[in-house]
């Protein structure tokens, strides 16, 4: 039989191993799962070539969209001009007494 101090020491060691070992084992499982998931088949998350292609397509799309604010401003000006022309034509067609 062990004396009480030895039992307490062994319990402390076991508690320490459990307290450190469980998180380390969990982390190792997560890392291993992620490595398997990322490696996967070509064309999945681990395919650097596809990621580069998608990145280039996104860059091209952003370049196309950068001109949109200027185009919107031009279209707004055209709508305003058209509204002014329509208002002038409508006002010119009315009689001076306010009746049409």
Secondary structure, 3 states (H helix, E strand, C coil): CCCHHHHHHHHHHHHHHHHHHHHHHHHHHHHHHHHHHHHCCCCCCCCHHHHHHHHHHHHHHHHHHCCHHHHHHHHHHHHHHHHHHHHHHHHHCCCCCCCC
